[in-house]
Structures are given as structure tokens and as C-alpha cells.
């Protein structure tokens, strides 16, 4: 958890990693996972799953590591190289890596 989302973890501090352990749910997508945490898409900025840009329809796996950033924390360059040149908010299936 990063930025304002740290408040979801009691006792968290900006000067240390803020980690929330969450139970795995079979067949859950990233979008459903976010809903389960009580968040909405508008609450989030750029998020990552195992270091890759998160996509709404990604099927979660038991050992995934998720980085959640709030709406006011996005990639400095807009993430054009990750999201597809010319797009900033669309779910574009582009993987240059």
C-alpha cells in the first residue's frame, strides 16, 4: 500500500513498508479484489501485480504481490510505454517487456 492507501493498514507509517496480507479467493479478478478491499477504480492510480501494470481482468494467483497506489500517484511519464503510446486510462493489452 502506498500514499493515502496506507490508512487501510492500522499502525502503518510512511517511513516503512506498508503490507496488508489478504486471503486468496479462487477465480477472483483484480477488479473484484479491489472491490473486496472496499475501494473503487476512481480511488486508484497505477497499480502493479508482480511488478507489471495491473489490468482489471487479470485472474489473481495465490502468490501474487500487489502494489496499490492511490489516484494521486501515477507513473511520472503517464506510463505510455506500459499502457500503449497515446493511452493513459484505457486497459490496453500492450506488453513491451
Helices and strands as residue ranges (DSSP letters): G 3-8, H 30-36, G 41-43, E 48-49, E 52-53, E 66-67, H 80-83
